[in-house]
Amino acid sequence: MRRVVAFIWIVACFCSCQPKQSAEQKDLLVKVNDRALSRADLKAALPSRLSSADSLIWAESFIKQWIKDKLVYDVALQNLTNTDKQEIDQLVDAYRHSLVRYRYQEQLVKERLSANISEEEMRRFYETNAKDFTLDQNLIKGLFLKIPVDAPNLTDVKKWYRSSAEPEIEKIEKYSVQNAAVYEYFYDKWISFGDVMATIPLKITDEENFLRTHSFIETADSSFCYLLNIKEYILKGDVAPFEYAHTQVLDMLVNQHKIQFLRDFEEELYNDAIRGGDVVFPAEQP
């Protein structure tokens, strides 16, 4: 099969050089009766980050399975009874109907219901159900820098990052444009301490104790210097701040109102259709 795949690629590449062929013919890899597999299809299905050798092996398997699938489908189609085919058509139609309805309802809920939930209602819900928003990770506010160890004026940066004053922040921002590999300013939002530490070559066994006793992290490896200013922290097990729980609060309120919202929408749609004459009951006609 590998030779077949290689041959297909060679033929495809050769055919792409022929001026008389259409674009569709140039892209064609293999046909099974009236169905075709193109190079574009194969490329779209190809997993990322595969080596050339692995890509060839994967392509061989994919093409062979694609051919088998089409052959089995054709045989099955020829041998099913008309009753079986009708039942399948009904199931497919019912699934499509359900899927279209579901997708539209989800879109409707997102666009209309979410927009109708006010910040005041969200805050009331959050305060009433605070126990439901307990953190499962430690959060911090602060500033993080990853700078090459050979970057200029590194000593100055090690002084600036310890301050949250506007002049020092401006110096860091200007410096980072040309020198920093990573610059993250998050004095104004909560982020996961674990996510930040995943980018720093420093192992911390007790995050809670570390946060209580440290406001800064300054470490380096052979390539980079890592600087973290921890301005504020909230520990795992505490109630998440409203701004951090905002999305979760909104989702919970949407789910809470969703059933009644969709019922009201359907009822309104029904009444409008009746009034507009879009729904007709022939048996009731004079």
For each residue, the residues with C-beta under 8 A, 3 or more apart:
1: 4 5 60 63 64
2: 5 6 56 57 60
3: 6 7
4: 1 7 8 60 63
5: 1 2 8 9 56 59 60 63
6: 2 3 9 10 56
7: 3 4 10 11
8: 4 5 11 12 29 30 63
9: 5 6 12 13
10: 6 7 13 14
11: 7 8 14 15
12: 8 9 15 16 26 27 28 29 39
13: 9 10 16 17
14: 10 11 17 18
15: 11 12 18 21 25 26
16: 12 13 21 26
17: 13 14
18: 14 15 21 26
19:
20:
21: 15 16 18 25 26
22: 25 26
23: 26 27
24: 27 28 38
25: 15 21 22 28
26: 12 15 16 18 21 22 23
27: 12 23 24 38 39 40
28: 12 24 25 31 36 37 38 39
29: 8 12 36 37 38 39 41 42 63
30: 8 36 37 63 66 67
31: 28 34 35 36 37
32: 35 36 67 70 71 74
33: 70 74
34: 31
35: 31 32 70
36: 28 29 30 31 32
37: 28 29 30 31 41 42 63 66
38: 24 27 28 29 41 42
39: 12 27 28 29 42 43
40: 27 43 44
41: 29 37 38 44 45
42: 29 37 38 39 45 46 59 62 63
43: 39 40 46
44: 40 41
45: 41 42 62
46: 42 43 50 55 58 59 62
47: 50 58
48:
49:
50: 46 47 54 55 58
51: 54 55
52: 55 56
53: 56 57
54: 50 51 57 58
55: 46 50 51 52 58 59
56: 2 5 6 52 53 59 60
57: 2 53 54 60 61
58: 46 47 50 54 55 61 62
59: 5 42 46 55 56 62 63
60: 1 2 4 5 56 57 63 64
61: 57 58 64 65
62: 42 45 46 58 59 65 66
63: 1 4 5 8 29 30 37 42 59 60 66 67
64: 1 60 61 67 68
65: 61 62 68 69
66: 30 37 62 63 69 70
67: 30 32 63 64 70 71
68: 64 65 71 72
69: 65 66 72 73
70: 32 33 35 66 67 73 74
71: 32 67 68 74 75
72: 68 69 75 76
73: 69 70 76 77
74: 32 33 70 71 77 78
75: 71 72 78 79
76: 72 73 79 80
77: 73 74 80 85
78: 74 75
79: 75 76
80: 76 77 84 85 88
81: 84 85
82: 85 86
83: 86 87
84: 80 81 87 88
85: 77 80 81 82 88 89
86: 82 83 89 90
87: 83 84 90 91
88: 80 84 85 91 92
89: 85 86 92 93
90: 86 87 93 94
91: 87 88 94 95
92: 88 89 95 96
93: 89 90 96 97
94: 90 91 97 98
95: 91 92 98 99
96: 92 93 99 100
97: 93 94 100 101
98: 94 95 101 102
99: 95 96 102 103
100: 96 97 103 104
101: 97 98 104 105
102: 98 99 105 106
103: 99 100 106 107
104: 100 101 107 108
105: 101 102 108 109 262
106: 102 103 109 110
107: 103 104 110 111
108: 104 105 111 112 113 262 265
109: 105 106 112 113 114 254 258 261 262
110: 106 107 113 114
111: 107 108 114 115
112: 108 109 115 116 261
113: 108 109 110 116 117 254 257 258 261
114: 109 110 111 117 250 254
115: 111 112
116: 112 113
117: 113 114 121 122 250 253 254 257
118: 121 122
119: 122 123
120: 123 124
121: 117 118 124 125 253
122: 117 118 119 125 126 246 249 250 253
123: 119 120 126 127 242
124: 120 121 127 128
125: 121 122 128 129 249 252 253
126: 122 123 129 130 133 242 245 249
127: 123 124 130
128: 124 125
129: 125 126 132 133 252
130: 126 127 133 239
131: 134 239
132: 129 252
133: 126 129 130 239 240 245 248 249
134: 131 237 238 239 240
135: 138 139 234 235 236 237 238 239 240
136: 236
137: 192 193 194 236
138: 135 192 193 194 207 208 211 233 234 235 236
139: 135 190 191 192 193 233 234 240 241 244
140: 186 190 191 193 196 211 230 231 232 233 234
141: 186 187 188 189 190 191 230 231 232 233
142: 186 187 228 229 230 231 232
143: 161 164 169 172 184 185 186 187 227 228 229 231
144: 182 183 184 186 196 199 226 227 228 229
145: 157 161 172 176 180 182 183 184 225 226 227 228
146: 180 181 182 183 199 224 225 226 227
147: 151 154 157 179 180 181 224 225 227
148: 151 179 181 223 224 225
149: 154 220 222 223 224 225
150:
151: 147 148 154 157 179 180 225
152: 179
153: 156 157 175
154: 147 149 151 157 158 225
155: 158 159
156: 153 159 160 171 175
157: 145 147 151 153 154 160 161 172 175 227
158: 154 155 161 162 218 225 227
159: 155 156 162 163
160: 156 157 163 168 171 172 175
161: 143 145 157 158 168 172 216 227 229
162: 158 159 216 229
163: 159 160 168 169
164: 143 168 169 187 229 231
165: 168 169
166: 169 170
167: 170 171
168: 160 161 163 164 165 171 172
169: 143 163 164 165 166 172 173 185
170: 166 167 173 174
171: 156 160 167 168 174 175
172: 143 145 157 160 161 168 169 175 176 183
173: 169 170 176 177 183 185
174: 170 171 177
175: 153 156 157 160 171 172 178 179 180
176: 145 172 173 179 180 183
177: 173 174 180
178: 175
179: 147 148 151 152 175 176
180: 145 146 147 151 175 176 177 183
181: 146 147 148 224
182: 144 145 146 199
183: 144 145 146 172 173 176 180
184: 143 144 145 196
185: 143 169 173 188
186: 140 141 142 143 144 189 190 191
187: 141 142 143 164 231
188: 141 185
189: 141 186 243 244
190: 139 140 141 186 234 240 241 243 244
191: 139 140 141 186 195 196
192: 137 138 139 195 196
193: 137 138 139 140 196 197 207 211 230 233
194: 137 138 197 198 207
195: 191 192 198 199
196: 140 144 184 191 192 193 199 200 228
197: 193 194 200 202 204 207
198: 194 195
199: 144 146 182 195 196 226
200: 196 197 217 219 226 228
201: 219 221 226
202: 197 217 219 226
203:
204: 197 207 210
205:
206: 209 210
207: 138 193 194 197 204 210 211 236
208: 138 211 212 235 236
209: 206 212 213
210: 204 206 207 213 214
211: 138 140 193 207 208 214 230 233 235
212: 208 209
213: 209 210
214: 210 211 217 230
215: 229 230 231
216: 161 162 227 228 229 230
217: 200 202 214 226 227 228 230
218: 158 225 226 227 228
219: 200 201 202 225 226
220: 149 224 225 226
221: 201 224
222: 149
223: 148 149
224: 146 147 148 149 181 220 221
225: 145 146 147 148 149 151 154 158 218 219 220
226: 144 145 146 199 200 201 202 217 218 219 220
227: 143 144 145 146 147 157 158 161 216 217 218
228: 142 143 144 145 196 200 216 217 218
229: 142 143 144 161 162 164 215 216
230: 140 141 142 193 211 214 215 216 217 233
231: 140 141 142 143 164 187 215
232: 140 141 142
233: 138 139 140 141 193 211 230
234: 135 138 139 140 190 238 240 241
235: 135 138 208 211 238
236: 135 136 137 138 207 208
237: 134 135
238: 134 135 234 235
239: 130 131 133 134 135
240: 133 134 135 139 190 234 244 245 248
241: 139 190 234 244 245
242: 123 126 245 246 249
243: 189 190 246
244: 139 189 190 240 241
245: 126 133 240 241 242 248 249
246: 122 242 243 249 250
247: 250 251
248: 133 240 245 251 252
249: 122 125 126 133 242 245 246 252 253
250: 114 117 122 246 247 253 254
251: 247 248 254 255
252: 125 129 132 248 249 255 256
253: 117 121 122 125 249 250 256 257
254: 109 113 114 117 250 251 257 258
255: 251 252 258
256: 252 253
257: 113 117 253 254 260 261
258: 109 113 254 255 261 262
259: 262 263
260: 257 263 264
261: 109 112 113 257 258 264 265
262: 105 108 109 258 259 265 266
263: 259 260 266 267
264: 260 261 267 268
265: 108 261 262 268 269
266: 262 263 269 270
267: 263 264 270 271
268: 264 265 271 272
269: 265 266 272 273
270: 266 267 273 274 279
271: 267 268 274 275
272: 268 269 275 276 278
273: 269 270 276 278 279
274: 270 271 278 279
275: 271 272
276: 272 273
277: 280
278: 272 273 274
279: 270 273 274
280: 277 285
281: 284 285
282: 285
283:
284: 281
285: 280 281 282
286:
